[in-house]
């Protein structure tokens, strides 16, 4: 049985540490970098909504369904976003990496590569996952390109999957990496970490 416990993961440039209520103000500041709540393809709250956001994440963690992280750049110990393991399927050794967002000025930098490396390595090498899923809005081309660069494969599209905050109905692109693919994905990510 898969046991997902709070853990801190780190590289020389990035730390993923367990999310806490002490992070609320910093998350609001990070989300304000780019007014991420205005983006139609994500569900990032406005700054005043982060207390509820963190409380709900911690409730899911307590229920064994999620493990949320604050995404922290080591230089300046600065919170630049959040991510989590979610939809944890302990019986089948599967997790999803999701609810990922990064402050606009830190997008297309090392942050996402380091975060995905840490989470995938932990999932496959420590937790013993059979597969890791990553989902995104089917129209989020930036996110889909980043997921595909990881080496994840498209499993399919969940049509009319979610009602977004603005009321439009999202089709969700579902990707995965399976355990047998991890060594190749890991090698690709390690090259990018040092590049």
MOZIFEN-V745024 format. One record per pair of residues at least 12 apart in sequence whose ideal C-beta (glycine too) atoms are under 10 Angstrom apart, sorted by the first residue. I is the first residue (numbers start at 1). GAP is how many residues later the second one is. If there is no record, write none. Layout:
I & GAP
I & GAP
This chain:
1 & 89
1 & 90
1 & 92
2 & 62
2 & 86
2 & 87
2 & 88
2 & 89
2 & 90
2 & 91
2 & 92
2 & 93
2 & 121
2 & 125
2 & 126
2 & 127
2 & 128
3 & 61
3 & 85
3 & 87
3 & 124
3 & 125
4 & 57
4 & 60
4 & 61
4 & 62
4 & 63
4 & 81
4 & 84
4 & 86
4 & 91
4 & 118
4 & 119
4 & 122
4 & 123
4 & 125
5 & 13
5 & 56
5 & 59
5 & 62
5 & 121
5 & 122
6 & 12
6 & 13
6 & 14
6 & 55
6 & 61
6 & 62
6 & 63
7 & 60
7 & 62
7 & 78
7 & 111
7 & 115
7 & 119
7 & 120
8 & 61
8 & 62
8 & 64
8 & 110
9 & 60
9 & 105
9 & 106
9 & 108
9 & 109
9 & 110
9 & 112
9 & 113
9 & 117
10 & 62
10 & 64
10 & 104
10 & 108
11 & 63
11 & 99
11 & 102
11 & 103
11 & 104
11 & 106
11 & 107
11 & 110
11 & 182
12 & 62
12 & 102
12 & 181
13 & 60
13 & 61
13 & 62
13 & 96
13 & 97
13 & 98
13 & 100
13 & 101
13 & 180
14 & 57
14 & 58
14 & 59
14 & 60
14 & 61
14 & 66
14 & 95
14 & 96
14 & 97
14 & 98
14 & 99
14 & 100
14 & 101
14 & 103
14 & 104
14 & 179
15 & 54
15 & 55
15 & 56
15 & 57
15 & 58
15 & 59
15 & 62
15 & 64
15 & 99
15 & 100
15 & 103
16 & 51
16 & 52
16 & 53
16 & 54
16 & 55
16 & 56
16 & 66
16 & 67
16 & 68
16 & 98
16 & 99
16 & 102
16 & 103
16 & 106
17 & 52
17 & 53
17 & 54
17 & 55
17 & 62
18 & 40
18 & 43
18 & 49
18 & 50
18 & 51
18 & 52
19 & 34
19 & 35
19 & 38
19 & 39
19 & 42
19 & 47
19 & 48
19 & 49
19 & 50
19 & 51
19 & 52
19 & 60
19 & 63
19 & 64
19 & 65
20 & 34
20 & 37
20 & 38
20 & 48
20 & 50
21 & 29
21 & 30
21 & 33
21 & 34
21 & 37
22 & 32
22 & 48
23 & 27
23 & 30
23 & 31
23 & 45
23 & 46
23 & 47
23 & 49
23 & 56
23 & 59
24 & 23
24 & 24
24 & 25
24 & 26
24 & 27
24 & 28
24 & 29
24 & 30
24 & 31
25 & 22
25 & 25
25 & 26
25 & 54
26 & 24
26 & 44
26 & 46
26 & 51
26 & 52
26 & 53
26 & 54
26 & 56
27 & 17
27 & 18
27 & 20
27 & 22
27 & 23
27 & 24
27 & 26
27 & 27
27 & 43
27 & 44
27 & 52
27 & 53
27 & 54
27 & 55
27 & 74
27 & 76
28 & 17
28 & 18
28 & 19
28 & 20
28 & 21
28 & 22
28 & 23
28 & 25
28 & 51
29 & 18
29 & 21
29 & 49
29 & 50
29 & 51
29 & 74
30 & 14
30 & 17
30 & 20
30 & 40
30 & 41
30 & 48
30 & 49
30 & 50
30 & 51
30 & 52
30 & 71
30 & 72
30 & 73
30 & 74
30 & 75
30 & 76
31 & 13
31 & 14
31 & 15
31 & 16
31 & 18
31 & 19
31 & 22
31 & 50
31 & 51
31 & 70
31 & 71
31 & 72
31 & 73
32 & 14
32 & 15
32 & 71
32 & 72
33 & 47
33 & 48
33 & 69
33 & 70
33 & 71
33 & 72
33 & 73
33 & 74
34 & 67
34 & 68
34 & 69
34 & 70
34 & 71
34 & 72
34 & 73
35 & 12
35 & 69
36 & 45
36 & 65
36 & 66
36 & 67
36 & 68
36 & 71
37 & 12
37 & 64
37 & 128
38 & 128
39 & 62
39 & 65
39 & 98
39 & 101
39 & 103
39 & 127
40 & 97
40 & 99
40 & 100
40 & 124
40 & 125
40 & 126
40 & 128
40 & 130
41 & 95
41 & 96
41 & 97
41 & 98
41 & 99
41 & 100
41 & 101
41 & 102
41 & 103
41 & 123
41 & 127
41 & 129
42 & 57
42 & 58
42 & 59
42 & 94
42 & 95
42 & 98
42 & 101
42 & 122
42 & 123
43 & 56
43 & 58
43 & 94
43 & 119
43 & 121
43 & 122
43 & 123
43 & 127
44 & 37
44 & 38
44 & 55
44 & 57
44 & 58
44 & 59
44 & 121
45 & 56
45 & 120
50 & 32
53 & 15
53 & 29
53 & 46
54 & 14
54 & 16
54 & 28
56 & 12
57 & 12
57 & 25
57 & 27
57 & 29
57 & 42
60 & 24
60 & 26
60 & 27
60 & 28
60 & 39
61 & 23
61 & 24
61 & 25
61 & 27
63 & 25
64 & 24
64 & 26
65 & 19
65 & 20
65 & 21
65 & 22
65 & 23
65 & 24
65 & 25
66 & 18
66 & 19
66 & 20
66 & 21
66 & 22
66 & 29
66 & 30
66 & 32
66 & 33
67 & 16
67 & 17
67 & 18
67 & 19
67 & 21
67 & 28
67 & 52
67 & 55
68 & 14
68 & 15
68 & 16
68 & 17
68 & 18
68 & 31
69 & 12
69 & 13
69 & 14
69 & 15
69 & 16
69 & 30
69 & 31
69 & 46
69 & 49
69 & 50
70 & 12
70 & 13
71 & 12
71 & 29
71 & 30
71 & 31
71 & 32
71 & 35
71 & 40
71 & 41
71 & 43
71 & 44
71 & 47
72 & 39
73 & 30
73 & 33
73 & 36
73 & 37
73 & 38
73 & 41
74 & 40
78 & 25
78 & 28
79 & 24
80 & 21
80 & 22
80 & 23
80 & 24
80 & 25
80 & 26
80 & 27
80 & 29
80 & 31
80 & 35
81 & 19
81 & 20
81 & 21
81 & 22
81 & 23
81 & 25
81 & 26
81 & 30
81 & 31
81 & 34
82 & 17
82 & 18
82 & 19
82 & 20
82 & 33
83 & 14
83 & 15
83 & 16
83 & 17
83 & 18
83 & 19
83 & 28
83 & 29
83 & 32
83 & 33
83 & 35
83 & 36
84 & 12
84 & 13
84 & 14
84 & 15
84 & 16
84 & 35
85 & 12
85 & 13
85 & 14
85 & 34
85 & 37
85 & 38
85 & 42
85 & 44
85 & 47
86 & 12
86 & 13
86 & 14
86 & 47
86 & 49
87 & 46
87 & 48
88 & 39
88 & 41
89 & 40
89 & 41
89 & 42
89 & 44
90 & 37
92 & 37
92 & 38
92 & 39
93 & 30
93 & 31
93 & 34
93 & 35
93 & 36
93 & 37
93 & 38
93 & 39
93 & 86
94 & 29
94 & 33
94 & 35
94 & 36
94 & 37
94 & 38
94 & 39
94 & 82
94 & 84
95 & 24
95 & 25
95 & 27
95 & 28
95 & 32
95 & 34
95 & 35
95 & 36
95 & 37
95 & 38
96 & 27
96 & 35
96 & 36
96 & 37
96 & 38
96 & 39
96 & 78
96 & 79
96 & 80
97 & 18
97 & 19
97 & 22
97 & 23
97 & 26
97 & 35
97 & 36
97 & 37
97 & 38
97 & 50
97 & 53
97 & 55
97 & 78
97 & 80
98 & 35
98 & 36
98 & 37
98 & 38
99 & 36
100 & 12
100 & 15
100 & 16
100 & 19
100 & 34
100 & 35
100 & 36
100 & 43
100 & 46
101 & 42
102 & 13
107 & 35
107 & 36
107 & 39
108 & 34
108 & 38
110 & 82
110 & 83
110 & 85
112 & 31
112 & 34
112 & 35
112 & 37
112 & 38
113 & 33
113 & 36
113 & 37
113 & 75
113 & 76
113 & 79
113 & 80
113 & 82
114 & 75
114 & 78
114 & 79
116 & 16
116 & 18
116 & 30
116 & 31
116 & 33
116 & 34
116 & 36
116 & 61
116 & 69
116 & 73
116 & 76
117 & 33
117 & 68
117 & 69
117 & 71
117 & 72
117 & 73
117 & 75
117 & 76
118 & 71
119 & 13
119 & 15
120 & 12
120 & 14
120 & 30
120 & 31
120 & 32
120 & 57
120 & 62
120 & 65
120 & 66
120 & 69
121 & 61
121 & 64
121 & 65
121 & 68
121 & 69
123 & 54
123 & 56
123 & 59
124 & 53
124 & 54
124 & 55
124 & 57
124 & 58
124 & 59
124 & 61
124 & 62
125 & 54
125 & 57
125 & 61
128 & 51
129 & 48
129 & 49
129 & 50
129 & 53
130 & 46
130 & 48
130 & 49
130 & 50
131 & 24
131 & 45
131 & 46
131 & 47
131 & 48
131 & 49
131 & 50
131 & 51
132 & 18
132 & 20
132 & 43
132 & 44
132 & 45
132 & 46
132 & 47
132 & 49
132 & 50
132 & 53
133 & 19
133 & 22
133 & 41
133 & 42
133 & 43
133 & 44
134 & 12
134 & 13
134 & 14
134 & 16
134 & 18
134 & 21
134 & 39
134 & 40
134 & 41
134 & 42
134 & 43
135 & 12
135 & 20
135 & 23
135 & 26
135 & 27
135 & 35
135 & 37
135 & 38
135 & 39
135 & 40
135 & 41
136 & 34
136 & 36
136 & 37
136 & 38
136 & 39
137 & 24
137 & 25
137 & 27
137 & 31
137 & 33
137 & 34
137 & 35
137 & 36
138 & 19
138 & 20
138 & 21
138 & 23
138 & 32
138 & 33
138 & 34
138 & 35
138 & 36
139 & 29
139 & 31
139 & 32
139 & 34
140 & 30
140 & 32
140 & 33
143 & 30
143 & 32
144 & 29
144 & 31
147 & 26
147 & 28
147 & 29
147 & 30
148 & 25
148 & 27
149 & 39
149 & 40
149 & 43
150 & 25
150 & 27
150 & 35
150 & 38
150 & 39
150 & 42
151 & 24
151 & 26
151 & 30
151 & 31
151 & 33
151 & 34
151 & 35
151 & 36
151 & 37
151 & 38
152 & 22
152 & 23
152 & 24
152 & 25
152 & 26
152 & 29
152 & 33
153 & 21
153 & 22
153 & 23
153 & 24
153 & 25
153 & 28
154 & 19
154 & 20
154 & 21
154 & 22
155 & 18
155 & 19
155 & 20
155 & 21
156 & 16
156 & 17
156 & 18
156 & 19
157 & 14
157 & 15
157 & 16
157 & 17
158 & 12
158 & 13
158 & 14
158 & 15
158 & 16
159 & 12
159 & 13
160 & 12
161 & 12
161 & 13
